[in-house]
Amino acid sequence: MIERMDEAGVKCITEHTGFKANCLHSDVIEVSFYEFLDVNGPIGDEEPIHE
């Protein structure tokens, strides 16, 4: 990832042109959430949140 940031000429990932559209857009976050649930299943109350 560092190489791609260097190619784009940014020092922080939040300055990258695709960051806002791909990481902060609510529709993208929602799709990613459902993909996570599909792959990993829901996290139950008995499971730790952080590993």
mmJSON file of the N, C-alpha and C atoms, coordinates in Angstrom:
{"data_MODEL":{"atom_site":{
"group_PDB":["ATOM","ATOM","ATOM","ATOM","ATOM","ATOM","ATOM","ATOM","ATOM","ATOM","ATOM","ATOM","ATOM","ATOM","ATOM","ATOM","ATOM","ATOM","ATOM","ATOM","ATOM","ATOM","ATOM","ATOM","ATOM","ATOM","ATOM","ATOM","ATOM","ATOM","ATOM","ATOM","ATOM","ATOM","ATOM","ATOM","ATOM","ATOM","ATOM","ATOM","ATOM","ATOM","ATOM","ATOM","ATOM","ATOM","ATOM","ATOM","ATOM","ATOM","ATOM","ATOM","ATOM","ATOM","ATOM","ATOM","ATOM","ATOM","ATOM","ATOM","ATOM","ATOM","ATOM","ATOM","ATOM","ATOM","ATOM","ATOM","ATOM","ATOM","ATOM","ATOM","ATOM","ATOM","ATOM","ATOM","ATOM","ATOM","ATOM","ATOM","ATOM","ATOM","ATOM","ATOM","ATOM","ATOM","ATOM","ATOM","ATOM","ATOM","ATOM","ATOM","ATOM","ATOM","ATOM","ATOM","ATOM","ATOM","ATOM","ATOM","ATOM","ATOM","ATOM","ATOM","ATOM","ATOM","ATOM","ATOM","ATOM","ATOM","ATOM","ATOM","ATOM","ATOM","ATOM","ATOM","ATOM","ATOM","ATOM","ATOM","ATOM","ATOM","ATOM","ATOM","ATOM","ATOM","ATOM","ATOM","ATOM","ATOM","ATOM","ATOM","ATOM","ATOM","ATOM","ATOM","ATOM","ATOM","ATOM","ATOM","ATOM","ATOM","ATOM","ATOM","ATOM","ATOM","ATOM","ATOM","ATOM","ATOM","ATOM","ATOM","ATOM"],
"id":[1,2,3,4,5,6,7,8,9,10,11,12,13,14,15,16,17,18,19,20,21,22,23,24,25,26,27,28,29,30,31,32,33,34,35,36,37,38,39,40,41,42,43,44,45,46,47,48,49,50,51,52,53,54,55,56,57,58,59,60,61,62,63,64,65,66,67,68,69,70,71,72,73,74,75,76,77,78,79,80,81,82,83,84,85,86,87,88,89,90,91,92,93,94,95,96,97,98,99,100,101,102,103,104,105,106,107,108,109,110,111,112,113,114,115,116,117,118,119,120,121,122,123,124,125,126,127,128,129,130,131,132,133,134,135,136,137,138,139,140,141,142,143,144,145,146,147,148,149,150,151,152,153],
"type_symbol":["N","C","C","N","C","C","N","C","C","N","C","C","N","C","C","N","C","C","N","C","C","N","C","C","N","C","C","N","C","C","N","C","C","N","C","C","N","C","C","N","C","C","N","C","C","N","C","C","N","C","C","N","C","C","N","C","C","N","C","C","N","C","C","N","C","C","N","C","C","N","C","C","N","C","C","N","C","C","N","C","C","N","C","C","N","C","C","N","C","C","N","C","C","N","C","C","N","C","C","N","C","C","N","C","C","N","C","C","N","C","C","N","C","C","N","C","C","N","C","C","N","C","C","N","C","C","N","C","C","N","C","C","N","C","C","N","C","C","N","C","C","N","C","C","N","C","C","N","C","C","N","C","C"],
"label_atom_id":["N","CA","C","N","CA","C","N","CA","C","N","CA","C","N","CA","C","N","CA","C","N","CA","C","N","CA","C","N","CA","C","N","CA","C","N","CA","C","N","CA","C","N","CA","C","N","CA","C","N","CA","C","N","CA","C","N","CA","C","N","CA","C","N","CA","C","N","CA","C","N","CA","C","N","CA","C","N","CA","C","N","CA","C","N","CA","C","N","CA","C","N","CA","C","N","CA","C","N","CA","C","N","CA","C","N","CA","C","N","CA","C","N","CA","C","N","CA","C","N","CA","C","N","CA","C","N","CA","C","N","CA","C","N","CA","C","N","CA","C","N","CA","C","N","CA","C","N","CA","C","N","CA","C","N","CA","C","N","CA","C","N","CA","C","N","CA","C","N","CA","C","N","CA","C","N","CA","C"],
"label_alt_id":[null,null,null,null,null,null,null,null,null,null,null,null,null,null,null,null,null,null,null,null,null,null,null,null,null,null,null,null,null,null,null,null,null,null,null,null,null,null,null,null,null,null,null,null,null,null,null,null,null,null,null,null,null,null,null,null,null,null,null,null,null,null,null,null,null,null,null,null,null,null,null,null,null,null,null,null,null,null,null,null,null,null,null,null,null,null,null,null,null,null,null,null,null,null,null,null,null,null,null,null,null,null,null,null,null,null,null,null,null,null,null,null,null,null,null,null,null,null,null,null,null,null,null,null,null,null,null,null,null,null,null,null,null,null,null,null,null,null,null,null,null,null,null,null,null,null,null,null,null,null,null,null,null],
"label_comp_id":["MET","MET","MET","ILE","ILE","ILE","GLU","GLU","GLU","ARG","ARG","ARG","MET","MET","MET","ASP","ASP","ASP","GLU","GLU","GLU","ALA","ALA","ALA","GLY","GLY","GLY","VAL","VAL","VAL","LYS","LYS","LYS","CYS","CYS","CYS","ILE","ILE","ILE","THR","THR","THR","GLU","GLU","GLU","HIS","HIS","HIS","THR","THR","THR","GLY","GLY","GLY","PHE","PHE","PHE","LYS","LYS","LYS","ALA","ALA","ALA","ASN","ASN","ASN","CYS","CYS","CYS","LEU","LEU","LEU","HIS","HIS","HIS","SER","SER","SER","ASP","ASP","ASP","VAL","VAL","VAL","ILE","ILE","ILE","GLU","GLU","GLU","VAL","VAL","VAL","SER","SER","SER","PHE","PHE","PHE","TYR","TYR","TYR","GLU","GLU","GLU","PHE","PHE","PHE","LEU","LEU","LEU","ASP","ASP","ASP","VAL","VAL","VAL","ASN","ASN","ASN","GLY","GLY","GLY","PRO","PRO","PRO","ILE","ILE","ILE","GLY","GLY","GLY","ASP","ASP","ASP","GLU","GLU","GLU","GLU","GLU","GLU","PRO","PRO","PRO","ILE","ILE","ILE","HIS","HIS","HIS","GLU","GLU","GLU"],
"label_asym_id":["A","A","A","A","A","A","A","A","A","A","A","A","A","A","A","A","A","A","A","A","A","A","A","A","A","A","A","A","A","A","A","A","A","A","A","A","A","A","A","A","A","A","A","A","A","A","A","A","A","A","A","A","A","A","A","A","A","A","A","A","A","A","A","A","A","A","A","A","A","A","A","A","A","A","A","A","A","A","A","A","A","A","A","A","A","A","A","A","A","A","A","A","A","A","A","A","A","A","A","A","A","A","A","A","A","A","A","A","A","A","A","A","A","A","A","A","A","A","A","A","A","A","A","A","A","A","A","A","A","A","A","A","A","A","A","A","A","A","A","A","A","A","A","A","A","A","A","A","A","A","A","A","A"],
"label_entity_id":["1","1","1","1","1","1","1","1","1","1","1","1","1","1","1","1","1","1","1","1","1","1","1","1","1","1","1","1","1","1","1","1","1","1","1","1","1","1","1","1","1","1","1","1","1","1","1","1","1","1","1","1","1","1","1","1","1","1","1","1","1","1","1","1","1","1","1","1","1","1","1","1","1","1","1","1","1","1","1","1","1","1","1","1","1","1","1","1","1","1","1","1","1","1","1","1","1","1","1","1","1","1","1","1","1","1","1","1","1","1","1","1","1","1","1","1","1","1","1","1","1","1","1","1","1","1","1","1","1","1","1","1","1","1","1","1","1","1","1","1","1","1","1","1","1","1","1","1","1","1","1","1","1"],
"label_seq_id":[1,1,1,2,2,2,3,3,3,4,4,4,5,5,5,6,6,6,7,7,7,8,8,8,9,9,9,10,10,10,11,11,11,12,12,12,13,13,13,14,14,14,15,15,15,16,16,16,17,17,17,18,18,18,19,19,19,20,20,20,21,21,21,22,22,22,23,23,23,24,24,24,25,25,25,26,26,26,27,27,27,28,28,28,29,29,29,30,30,30,31,31,31,32,32,32,33,33,33,34,34,34,35,35,35,36,36,36,37,37,37,38,38,38,39,39,39,40,40,40,41,41,41,42,42,42,43,43,43,44,44,44,45,45,45,46,46,46,47,47,47,48,48,48,49,49,49,50,50,50,51,51,51],
"pdbx_PDB_ins_code":[null,null,null,null,null,null,null,null,null,null,null,null,null,null,null,null,null,null,null,null,null,null,null,null,null,null,null,null,null,null,null,null,null,null,null,null,null,null,null,null,null,null,null,null,null,null,null,null,null,null,null,null,null,null,null,null,null,null,null,null,null,null,null,null,null,null,null,null,null,null,null,null,null,null,null,null,null,null,null,null,null,null,null,null,null,null,null,null,null,null,null,null,null,null,null,null,null,null,null,null,null,null,null,null,null,null,null,null,null,null,null,null,null,null,null,null,null,null,null,null,null,null,null,null,null,null,null,null,null,null,null,null,null,null,null,null,null,null,null,null,null,null,null,null,null,null,null,null,null,null,null,null,null],
"Cartn_x":[0.824,0.0,0.869,1.976,2.874,3.317,3.6,4.035,2.94,1.706,0.595,0.395,0.61,0.491,1.589,2.796,3.898,3.601,3.04,2.696,1.644,0.71,-0.351,0.117,1.281,1.823,1.151,0.705,0.07,0.886,0.799,1.532,0.627,-0.673,-1.645,-2.733,-3.176,-4.186,-5.471,-5.774,-6.99,-6.91,-5.708,-5.536,-5.741,-5.781,-5.931,-7.312,-7.381,-8.637,-9.755,-9.437,-10.468,-10.873,-10.208,-10.487,-11.921,-12.353,-13.692,-14.767,-14.622,-15.631,-15.671,-14.534,-14.472,-14.483,-14.135,-14.023,-15.022,-15.551,-16.442,-17.877,-18.129,-19.47,-20.353,-21.506,-22.358,-22.816,-23.064,-23.488,-22.368,-21.139,-19.993,-19.801,-19.934,-19.802,-20.889,-22.116,-23.212,-22.961,-22.536,-22.248,-21.113,-20.089,-18.973,-19.432,-20.334,-20.868,-21.601,-22.461,-23.2,-22.284,-21.248,-20.267,-19.549,-19.189,-18.555,-19.462,-20.739,-21.677,-21.824,-21.838,-21.974,-20.786,-19.595,-18.377,-18.15,-18.34,-17.973,-19.151,-20.345,-21.516,-21.624,-22.787,-22.963,-22.128,-21.736,-21.007,-22.037,-22.0,-22.945,-22.504,-23.391,-23.079,-21.961,-21.793,-20.786,-19.397,-19.302,-18.027,-17.343,-16.009,-15.309,-15.364,-15.446,-15.499,-14.112,-13.089,-11.711,-10.913,-10.068,-9.2,-7.765],
"Cartn_y":[-1.192,0.0,1.257,1.199,2.353,2.747,1.741,2.018,2.74,2.324,2.962,4.394,4.62,5.981,6.856,6.307,7.062,7.402,6.431,6.667,7.761,7.812,8.811,10.159,10.197,11.442,11.915,10.992,11.374,10.838,11.527,11.12,10.381,10.563,9.923,9.292,8.122,7.424,8.241,9.092,9.893,10.955,11.228,12.185,11.526,10.195,9.487,9.781,9.924,10.305,9.287,8.023,7.007,6.748,7.366,7.064,7.394,8.61,9.035,8.171,7.925,7.153,5.697,5.12,3.691,3.352,4.274,3.959,4.696,5.807,6.602,6.655,6.15,6.203,5.173,5.598,4.721,3.48,3.59,2.416,1.382,1.838,0.918,0.234,0.982,0.404,-0.643,-0.357,-1.31,-2.606,-2.493,-3.686,-4.489,-3.804,-4.489,-5.202,-4.582,-5.191,-6.494,-6.463,-7.67,-8.743,-8.353,-9.324,-9.973,-9.168,-9.694,-10.717,-10.371,-11.295,-12.574,-12.453,-13.623,-14.567,-13.998,-14.802,-15.297,-14.43,-14.743,-15.067,-14.778,-14.976,-13.866,-13.754,-12.688,-12.966,-11.924,-12.046,-12.132,-13.218,-13.406,-12.66,-12.589,-11.902,-12.583,-13.901,-14.632,-14.529,-13.99,-13.896,-12.547,-12.572,-11.303,-10.404,-9.12,-8.166,-8.025,-7.996,-7.825,-9.1,-9.418,-10.587,-10.14],
"Cartn_z":[0.0,0.0,0.0,0.68,0.733,-0.678,-1.503,-2.873,-3.65,-3.476,-4.186,-3.707,-2.412,-1.89,-2.467,-2.569,-3.158,-4.611,-5.352,-6.752,-6.883,-5.939,-5.985,-5.446,-4.822,-4.288,-3.021,-2.184,-0.921,0.248,1.363,2.559,3.542,3.408,4.293,3.435,3.811,3.016,2.872,3.849,3.769,2.678,2.163,1.069,-0.295,-0.336,-1.605,-2.199,-3.502,-4.159,-3.939,-3.791,-3.616,-2.186,-1.229,0.179,0.562,0.28,0.688,0.028,-1.266,-1.997,-1.568,-1.224,-0.919,0.556,1.408,2.837,3.708,3.238,4.079,3.57,2.385,1.81,2.52,2.998,3.807,3.046,1.742,0.969,0.872,0.713,0.644,1.993,3.075,4.413,4.642,4.21,4.386,3.613,2.362,1.563,2.197,2.681,3.333,4.598,5.328,6.549,6.224,5.21,4.848,4.279,3.573,3.096,4.282,5.278,6.482,7.161,7.314,7.949,7.142,5.824,4.966,5.124,5.236,5.342,6.772,7.759,9.141,10.046,9.598,10.445,11.466,12.086,13.09,14.34,15.006,16.26,17.373,18.117,19.215,20.454,21.429,22.683,23.449,23.24,23.991,23.361,22.142,21.458,21.767,21.914,22.162,20.928,21.147,20.046,19.431,20.263,19.794,20.043,19.097,19.276,19.362],
"occupancy":[1.0,1.0,1.0,1.0,1.0,1.0,1.0,1.0,1.0,1.0,1.0,1.0,1.0,1.0,1.0,1.0,1.0,1.0,1.0,1.0,1.0,1.0,1.0,1.0,1.0,1.0,1.0,1.0,1.0,1.0,1.0,1.0,1.0,1.0,1.0,1.0,1.0,1.0,1.0,1.0,1.0,1.0,1.0,1.0,1.0,1.0,1.0,1.0,1.0,1.0,1.0,1.0,1.0,1.0,1.0,1.0,1.0,1.0,1.0,1.0,1.0,1.0,1.0,1.0,1.0,1.0,1.0,1.0,1.0,1.0,1.0,1.0,1.0,1.0,1.0,1.0,1.0,1.0,1.0,1.0,1.0,1.0,1.0,1.0,1.0,1.0,1.0,1.0,1.0,1.0,1.0,1.0,1.0,1.0,1.0,1.0,1.0,1.0,1.0,1.0,1.0,1.0,1.0,1.0,1.0,1.0,1.0,1.0,1.0,1.0,1.0,1.0,1.0,1.0,1.0,1.0,1.0,1.0,1.0,1.0,1.0,1.0,1.0,1.0,1.0,1.0,1.0,1.0,1.0,1.0,1.0,1.0,1.0,1.0,1.0,1.0,1.0,1.0,1.0,1.0,1.0,1.0,1.0,1.0,1.0,1.0,1.0,1.0,1.0,1.0,1.0,1.0,1.0],
"B_iso_or_equiv":[0.0,0.0,0.0,0.0,0.0,0.0,0.0,0.0,0.0,0.0,0.0,0.0,0.0,0.0,0.0,0.0,0.0,0.0,0.0,0.0,0.0,0.0,0.0,0.0,0.0,0.0,0.0,0.0,0.0,0.0,0.0,0.0,0.0,0.0,0.0,0.0,0.0,0.0,0.0,0.0,0.0,0.0,0.0,0.0,0.0,0.0,0.0,0.0,0.0,0.0,0.0,0.0,0.0,0.0,0.0,0.0,0.0,0.0,0.0,0.0,0.0,0.0,0.0,0.0,0.0,0.0,0.0,0.0,0.0,0.0,0.0,0.0,0.0,0.0,0.0,0.0,0.0,0.0,0.0,0.0,0.0,0.0,0.0,0.0,0.0,0.0,0.0,0.0,0.0,0.0,0.0,0.0,0.0,0.0,0.0,0.0,0.0,0.0,0.0,0.0,0.0,0.0,0.0,0.0,0.0,0.0,0.0,0.0,0.0,0.0,0.0,0.0,0.0,0.0,0.0,0.0,0.0,0.0,0.0,0.0,0.0,0.0,0.0,0.0,0.0,0.0,0.0,0.0,0.0,0.0,0.0,0.0,0.0,0.0,0.0,0.0,0.0,0.0,0.0,0.0,0.0,0.0,0.0,0.0,0.0,0.0,0.0,0.0,0.0,0.0,0.0,0.0,0.0],
"pdbx_formal_charge":[null,null,null,null,null,null,null,null,null,null,null,null,null,null,null,null,null,null,null,null,null,null,null,null,null,null,null,null,null,null,null,null,null,null,null,null,null,null,null,null,null,null,null,null,null,null,null,null,null,null,null,null,null,null,null,null,null,null,null,null,null,null,null,null,null,null,null,null,null,null,null,null,null,null,null,null,null,null,null,null,null,null,null,null,null,null,null,null,null,null,null,null,null,null,null,null,null,null,null,null,null,null,null,null,null,null,null,null,null,null,null,null,null,null,null,null,null,null,null,null,null,null,null,null,null,null,null,null,null,null,null,null,null,null,null,null,null,null,null,null,null,null,null,null,null,null,null,null,null,null,null,null,null],
"auth_seq_id":[1,1,1,2,2,2,3,3,3,4,4,4,5,5,5,6,6,6,7,7,7,8,8,8,9,9,9,10,10,10,11,11,11,12,12,12,13,13,13,14,14,14,15,15,15,16,16,16,17,17,17,18,18,18,19,19,19,20,20,20,21,21,21,22,22,22,23,23,23,24,24,24,25,25,25,26,26,26,27,27,27,28,28,28,29,29,29,30,30,30,31,31,31,32,32,32,33,33,33,34,34,34,35,35,35,36,36,36,37,37,37,38,38,38,39,39,39,40,40,40,41,41,41,42,42,42,43,43,43,44,44,44,45,45,45,46,46,46,47,47,47,48,48,48,49,49,49,50,50,50,51,51,51],
"auth_comp_id":["MET","MET","MET","ILE","ILE","ILE","GLU","GLU","GLU","ARG","ARG","ARG","MET","MET","MET","ASP","ASP","ASP","GLU","GLU","GLU","ALA","ALA","ALA","GLY","GLY","GLY","VAL","VAL","VAL","LYS","LYS","LYS","CYS","CYS","CYS","ILE","ILE","ILE","THR","THR","THR","GLU","GLU","GLU","HIS","HIS","HIS","THR","THR","THR","GLY","GLY","GLY","PHE","PHE","PHE","LYS","LYS","LYS","ALA","ALA","ALA","ASN","ASN","ASN","CYS","CYS","CYS","LEU","LEU","LEU","HIS","HIS","HIS","SER","SER","SER","ASP","ASP","ASP","VAL","VAL","VAL","ILE","ILE","ILE","GLU","GLU","GLU","VAL","VAL","VAL","SER","SER","SER","PHE","PHE","PHE","TYR","TYR","TYR","GLU","GLU","GLU","PHE","PHE","PHE","LEU","LEU","LEU","ASP","ASP","ASP","VAL","VAL","VAL","ASN","ASN","ASN","GLY","GLY","GLY","PRO","PRO","PRO","ILE","ILE","ILE","GLY","GLY","GLY","ASP","ASP","ASP","GLU","GLU","GLU","GLU","GLU","GLU","PRO","PRO","PRO","ILE","ILE","ILE","HIS","HIS","HIS","GLU","GLU","GLU"],
"auth_asym_id":["A","A","A","A","A","A","A","A","A","A","A","A","A","A","A","A","A","A","A","A","A","A","A","A","A","A","A","A","A","A","A","A","A","A","A","A","A","A","A","A","A","A","A","A","A","A","A","A","A","A","A","A","A","A","A","A","A","A","A","A","A","A","A","A","A","A","A","A","A","A","A","A","A","A","A","A","A","A","A","A","A","A","A","A","A","A","A","A","A","A","A","A","A","A","A","A","A","A","A","A","A","A","A","A","A","A","A","A","A","A","A","A","A","A","A","A","A","A","A","A","A","A","A","A","A","A","A","A","A","A","A","A","A","A","A","A","A","A","A","A","A","A","A","A","A","A","A","A","A","A","A","A","A"],
"auth_atom_id":["N","CA","C","N","CA","C","N","CA","C","N","CA","C","N","CA","C","N","CA","C","N","CA","C","N","CA","C","N","CA","C","N","CA","C","N","CA","C","N","CA","C","N","CA","C","N","CA","C","N","CA","C","N","CA","C","N","CA","C","N","CA","C","N","CA","C","N","CA","C","N","CA","C","N","CA","C","N","CA","C","N","CA","C","N","CA","C","N","CA","C","N","CA","C","N","CA","C","N","CA","C","N","CA","C","N","CA","C","N","CA","C","N","CA","C","N","CA","C","N","CA","C","N","CA","C","N","CA","C","N","CA","C","N","CA","C","N","CA","C","N","CA","C","N","CA","C","N","CA","C","N","CA","C","N","CA","C","N","CA","C","N","CA","C","N","CA","C","N","CA","C","N","CA","C","N","CA","C"],
"pdbx_PDB_model_num":[1,1,1,1,1,1,1,1,1,1,1,1,1,1,1,1,1,1,1,1,1,1,1,1,1,1,1,1,1,1,1,1,1,1,1,1,1,1,1,1,1,1,1,1,1,1,1,1,1,1,1,1,1,1,1,1,1,1,1,1,1,1,1,1,1,1,1,1,1,1,1,1,1,1,1,1,1,1,1,1,1,1,1,1,1,1,1,1,1,1,1,1,1,1,1,1,1,1,1,1,1,1,1,1,1,1,1,1,1,1,1,1,1,1,1,1,1,1,1,1,1,1,1,1,1,1,1,1,1,1,1,1,1,1,1,1,1,1,1,1,1,1,1,1,1,1,1,1,1,1,1,1,1]
}}}
